[in-house]
Amino acid sequence: MVTEARRVELEQGTDLHHIIEQVQADAIPRILERDGAAVAVIVPPSSFDKSFPEPKSKRNQDKLLALAGTWSDLDADRLIAHVYEGRRLSPPSLPIDV
């Protein structure tokens, strides 16, 4: 269920601590505005995680490290022979007109 963010006009003495507690309690983002213009957004951690996943390079690095050693039991010579046999048995592709 997607809930629309609530708007909060910032005034002198606005209690940000209270606004943060409300976001924590109901998980509804708050758009903080000054003179009718948005200046900041407070979102619950679950929404933040979806909007800002960890950097792609970090994700890729973790995935690559997880793969280390997974093909250690692979017979490379047999794989190469299988690839070349597949190429030999497959007819050539037709040329592509651009």
TIRO-2110 file (N, C-alpha, C; in Angstrom, 1 decimal):
// TIRO-2110
0.8, -1.2, 0.0, N, 1, A
0.0, 0.0, 0.0, CA, 1, A
0.9, 1.2, 0.0, C, 1, A
0.7, 2.1, -1.0, N, 2, A
1.5, 3.3, -1.1, CA, 2, A
0.7, 4.4, -0.5, C, 2, A
1.3, 5.1, 0.4, N, 3, A
0.6, 6.3, 1.1, CA, 3, A
1.3, 7.5, 0.7, C, 3, A
0.5, 8.5, 0.3, N, 4, A
1.0, 9.8, -0.2, CA, 4, A
1.7, 10.5, 1.0, C, 4, A
2.8, 11.2, 0.7, N, 5, A
3.5, 11.9, 1.7, CA, 5, A
2.7, 13.1, 2.3, C, 5, A
2.9, 13.4, 3.5, N, 6, A
2.2, 14.5, 4.2, CA, 6, A
3.1, 15.7, 4.1, C, 6, A
2.5, 16.9, 3.9, N, 7, A
3.3, 18.1, 3.8, CA, 7, A
3.3, 18.8, 5.2, C, 7, A
4.4, 19.3, 5.6, N, 8, A
4.6, 20.0, 6.9, CA, 8, A
5.2, 21.4, 6.6, C, 8, A
4.5, 22.4, 6.9, N, 9, A
5.1, 23.8, 6.7, CA, 9, A
6.0, 24.1, 7.9, C, 9, A
7.3, 24.4, 7.6, N, 10, A
8.3, 24.7, 8.6, CA, 10, A
8.0, 26.2, 9.0, C, 10, A
8.0, 26.3, 10.3, N, 11, A
7.8, 27.6, 10.9, CA, 11, A
8.8, 27.7, 12.1, C, 11, A
9.0, 28.9, 12.6, N, 12, A
9.9, 29.2, 13.7, CA, 12, A
9.4, 28.2, 14.8, C, 12, A
10.3, 27.4, 15.3, N, 13, A
10.0, 26.5, 16.4, CA, 13, A
9.3, 25.2, 16.1, C, 13, A
9.3, 24.8, 14.8, N, 14, A
8.8, 23.5, 14.3, CA, 14, A
9.6, 22.4, 15.1, C, 14, A
8.9, 21.5, 15.6, N, 15, A
9.5, 20.4, 16.4, CA, 15, A
9.8, 19.2, 15.5, C, 15, A
11.1, 19.2, 15.0, N, 16, A
11.5, 18.2, 14.0, CA, 16, A
11.5, 16.8, 14.7, C, 16, A
11.9, 16.8, 16.0, N, 17, A
11.9, 15.6, 16.7, CA, 17, A
10.5, 14.9, 16.7, C, 17, A
9.5, 15.7, 16.9, N, 18, A
8.1, 15.2, 16.9, CA, 18, A
7.7, 14.6, 15.5, C, 18, A
8.2, 15.4, 14.4, N, 19, A
7.9, 14.9, 13.1, CA, 19, A
8.6, 13.6, 12.8, C, 19, A
9.8, 13.5, 13.2, N, 20, A
10.5, 12.2, 13.0, CA, 20, A
9.8, 11.1, 13.8, C, 20, A
9.3, 11.3, 15.0, N, 21, A
8.6, 10.3, 15.7, CA, 21, A
7.3, 9.9, 15.0, C, 21, A
6.7, 10.8, 14.3, N, 22, A
5.5, 10.5, 13.6, CA, 22, A
5.8, 9.6, 12.4, C, 22, A
6.9, 10.0, 11.7, N, 23, A
7.3, 9.1, 10.5, CA, 23, A
7.7, 7.7, 11.0, C, 23, A
8.3, 7.6, 12.1, N, 24, A
8.7, 6.3, 12.6, CA, 24, A
7.4, 5.5, 13.0, C, 24, A
6.4, 6.2, 13.5, N, 25, A
5.2, 5.5, 14.0, CA, 25, A
4.3, 5.1, 12.8, C, 25, A
4.1, 5.9, 11.8, N, 26, A
3.2, 5.6, 10.7, CA, 26, A
3.8, 5.3, 9.4, C, 26, A
5.1, 5.4, 9.3, N, 27, A
5.9, 5.1, 8.1, CA, 27, A
5.4, 5.9, 6.9, C, 27, A
4.8, 7.1, 7.1, N, 28, A
4.4, 8.0, 6.0, CA, 28, A
5.4, 9.1, 5.9, C, 28, A
6.0, 9.3, 4.7, N, 29, A
7.0, 10.3, 4.6, CA, 29, A
6.4, 11.7, 4.8, C, 29, A
7.3, 12.6, 5.2, N, 30, A
6.8, 14.0, 5.4, CA, 30, A
7.7, 14.9, 4.5, C, 30, A
7.0, 15.8, 3.8, N, 31, A
7.7, 16.8, 2.9, CA, 31, A
7.7, 18.1, 3.7, C, 31, A
8.9, 18.5, 4.0, N, 32, A
9.1, 19.8, 4.8, CA, 32, A
9.1, 20.9, 3.8, C, 32, A
8.3, 21.9, 4.1, N, 33, A
8.1, 23.0, 3.2, CA, 33, A
8.4, 24.4, 3.9, C, 33, A
8.9, 25.3, 3.2, N, 34, A
9.1, 26.7, 3.7, CA, 34, A
8.5, 27.6, 2.6, C, 34, A
7.6, 28.4, 3.0, N, 35, A
6.9, 29.3, 2.1, CA, 35, A
6.3, 28.6, 0.9, C, 35, A
5.8, 27.4, 1.1, N, 36, A
5.1, 26.6, 0.1, CA, 36, A
6.0, 25.8, -0.8, C, 36, A
7.4, 25.9, -0.6, N, 37, A
8.3, 25.2, -1.5, CA, 37, A
9.0, 24.1, -0.7, C, 37, A
9.1, 22.9, -1.2, N, 38, A
9.7, 21.8, -0.6, CA, 38, A
11.2, 22.0, -0.3, C, 38, A
11.6, 21.8, 0.9, N, 39, A
13.1, 22.0, 1.2, CA, 39, A
13.7, 20.7, 1.6, C, 39, A
12.9, 19.7, 2.1, N, 40, A
13.5, 18.4, 2.6, CA, 40, A
12.4, 17.4, 2.7, C, 40, A
12.8, 16.1, 2.7, N, 41, A
11.8, 15.0, 2.9, CA, 41, A
12.4, 14.1, 4.0, C, 41, A
11.5, 13.7, 4.9, N, 42, A
11.8, 12.7, 5.9, CA, 42, A
11.1, 11.5, 5.6, C, 42, A
11.8, 10.4, 5.4, N, 43, A
11.2, 9.1, 5.0, CA, 43, A
11.6, 8.0, 6.0, C, 43, A
10.8, 7.0, 6.1, N, 44, A
11.2, 5.9, 7.0, CA, 44, A
12.3, 5.1, 6.3, C, 44, A
13.1, 4.4, 7.1, N, 45, A
14.3, 3.7, 6.6, CA, 45, A
13.9, 2.7, 5.5, C, 45, A
12.8, 2.1, 5.6, N, 46, A
12.4, 1.1, 4.5, CA, 46, A
12.2, 1.8, 3.2, C, 46, A
11.7, 3.0, 3.1, N, 47, A
11.5, 3.7, 1.9, CA, 47, A
12.9, 4.2, 1.4, C, 47, A
13.7, 4.6, 2.3, N, 48, A
15.1, 5.1, 1.9, CA, 48, A
15.9, 4.0, 1.3, C, 48, A
15.8, 2.8, 1.9, N, 49, A
16.6, 1.6, 1.3, CA, 49, A
16.2, 1.3, -0.1, C, 49, A
14.9, 1.4, -0.4, N, 50, A
14.4, 1.1, -1.8, CA, 50, A
14.8, 2.2, -2.7, C, 50, A
14.9, 3.4, -2.3, N, 51, A
15.2, 4.6, -3.2, CA, 51, A
16.7, 4.7, -3.4, C, 51, A
17.5, 4.3, -2.4, N, 52, A
18.9, 4.5, -2.5, CA, 52, A
19.6, 3.2, -2.2, C, 52, A
19.6, 2.2, -3.1, N, 53, A
20.3, 1.0, -2.8, CA, 53, A
21.8, 1.2, -2.7, C, 53, A
22.6, 0.3, -2.2, N, 54, A
24.0, 0.5, -2.1, CA, 54, A
24.6, 0.6, -3.5, C, 54, A
25.7, 1.3, -3.6, N, 55, A
26.2, 1.6, -5.0, CA, 55, A
26.4, 0.4, -5.8, C, 55, A
26.2, 0.5, -7.1, N, 56, A
26.2, -0.7, -8.0, CA, 56, A
27.6, -1.3, -8.0, C, 56, A
28.7, -0.5, -7.9, N, 57, A
30.0, -1.1, -7.9, CA, 57, A
30.2, -2.0, -6.6, C, 57, A
29.6, -1.6, -5.5, N, 58, A
29.7, -2.4, -4.3, CA, 58, A
28.9, -3.7, -4.4, C, 58, A
27.7, -3.6, -5.0, N, 59, A
26.9, -4.8, -5.2, CA, 59, A
27.6, -5.7, -6.1, C, 59, A
28.2, -5.2, -7.2, N, 60, A
28.9, -6.1, -8.2, CA, 60, A
30.1, -6.7, -7.5, C, 60, A
30.8, -6.0, -6.7, N, 61, A
32.0, -6.5, -6.1, CA, 61, A
31.6, -7.6, -5.1, C, 61, A
30.6, -7.4, -4.4, N, 62, A
30.1, -8.5, -3.5, CA, 62, A
29.7, -9.7, -4.2, C, 62, A
29.0, -9.5, -5.3, N, 63, A
28.5, -10.7, -6.1, CA, 63, A
29.7, -11.4, -6.7, C, 63, A
30.7, -10.7, -7.2, N, 64, A
31.9, -11.4, -7.8, CA, 64, A
32.6, -12.1, -6.8, C, 64, A
32.8, -11.6, -5.6, N, 65, A
33.5, -12.3, -4.5, CA, 65, A
32.7, -13.6, -4.1, C, 65, A
31.4, -13.5, -4.1, N, 66, A
30.6, -14.7, -3.8, CA, 66, A
30.8, -15.8, -4.8, C, 66, A
31.1, -15.4, -6.1, N, 67, A
31.3, -16.4, -7.1, CA, 67, A
32.6, -17.1, -7.1, C, 67, A
33.6, -16.5, -6.3, N, 68, A
34.9, -17.1, -6.3, CA, 68, A
34.9, -18.6, -5.9, C, 68, A
35.5, -19.4, -6.8, N, 69, A
35.6, -20.8, -6.5, CA, 69, A
34.4, -21.6, -6.8, C, 69, A
33.3, -21.0, -7.3, N, 70, A
32.1, -21.8, -7.6, CA, 70, A
32.3, -22.8, -8.8, C, 70, A
33.2, -22.5, -9.7, N, 71, A
33.5, -23.3, -10.8, CA, 71, A
34.7, -24.2, -10.7, C, 71, A
35.2, -24.4, -9.5, N, 72, A
36.4, -25.1, -9.2, CA, 72, A
36.4, -26.5, -9.7, C, 72, A
35.2, -27.1, -9.8, N, 73, A
35.1, -28.5, -10.2, CA, 73, A
34.8, -28.6, -11.7, C, 73, A
34.8, -27.5, -12.4, N, 74, A
34.6, -27.5, -13.9, CA, 74, A
35.8, -28.1, -14.6, C, 74, A
35.5, -28.9, -15.6, N, 75, A
36.5, -29.5, -16.5, CA, 75, A
36.6, -28.5, -17.7, C, 75, A
37.6, -27.6, -17.6, N, 76, A
37.7, -26.6, -18.6, CA, 76, A
37.9, -27.1, -20.0, C, 76, A
38.7, -28.2, -20.2, N, 77, A
39.0, -28.8, -21.5, CA, 77, A
37.7, -29.4, -22.1, C, 77, A
36.9, -30.0, -21.2, N, 78, A
35.6, -30.5, -21.7, CA, 78, A
34.7, -29.4, -22.1, C, 78, A
34.6, -28.3, -21.4, N, 79, A
33.8, -27.2, -21.7, CA, 79, A
34.2, -26.6, -23.1, C, 79, A
35.5, -26.4, -23.3, N, 80, A
36.0, -25.8, -24.5, CA, 80, A
35.6, -26.8, -25.7, C, 80, A
35.8, -28.0, -25.5, N, 81, A
35.5, -29.0, -26.6, CA, 81, A
34.0, -28.9, -26.9, C, 81, A
33.2, -28.8, -25.9, N, 82, A
31.7, -28.7, -26.0, CA, 82, A
31.3, -27.4, -26.8, C, 82, A
32.0, -26.3, -26.5, N, 83, A
31.7, -25.0, -27.2, CA, 83, A
32.1, -25.2, -28.7, C, 83, A
33.3, -25.7, -29.0, N, 84, A
33.7, -25.8, -30.4, CA, 84, A
32.8, -26.8, -31.1, C, 84, A
32.4, -27.9, -30.5, N, 85, A
31.5, -28.8, -31.1, CA, 85, A
30.1, -28.2, -31.5, C, 85, A
29.6, -27.4, -30.6, N, 86, A
28.4, -26.6, -30.8, CA, 86, A
28.5, -25.7, -32.0, C, 86, A
29.7, -25.0, -32.1, N, 87, A
29.9, -24.1, -33.2, CA, 87, A
30.0, -24.9, -34.5, C, 87, A
30.6, -26.1, -34.5, N, 88, A
30.8, -26.9, -35.7, CA, 88, A
29.4, -27.4, -36.2, C, 88, A
28.5, -27.8, -35.3, N, 89, A
27.2, -28.3, -35.6, CA, 89, A
26.2, -27.3, -36.0, C, 89, A
26.4, -26.0, -35.6, N, 90, A
25.4, -25.0, -35.9, CA, 90, A
25.7, -24.4, -37.3, C, 90, A
24.6, -24.1, -38.0, N, 91, A
24.9, -23.5, -39.3, CA, 91, A
25.2, -22.0, -39.1, C, 91, A
26.0, -21.4, -40.0, N, 92, A
26.4, -20.0, -39.8, CA, 92, A
25.1, -19.1, -39.9, C, 92, A
25.2, -18.0, -39.2, N, 93, A
24.1, -17.1, -39.2, CA, 93, A
24.1, -16.3, -40.5, C, 93, A
22.9, -15.9, -41.0, N, 94, A
22.8, -15.0, -42.2, CA, 94, A
23.4, -13.6, -41.8, C, 94, A
23.9, -13.0, -42.9, N, 95, A
24.5, -11.6, -42.6, CA, 95, A
23.3, -10.7, -42.3, C, 95, A
23.6, -9.7, -41.5, N, 96, A
22.6, -8.7, -41.1, CA, 96, A
22.8, -7.5, -42.0, C, 96, A
21.6, -7.0, -42.6, N, 97, A
21.6, -5.8, -43.4, CA, 97, A
21.3, -4.7, -42.5, C, 97, A
22.1, -3.6, -42.5, N, 98, A
21.9, -2.5, -41.7, CA, 98, A
21.3, -1.3, -42.5, C, 98, A
END
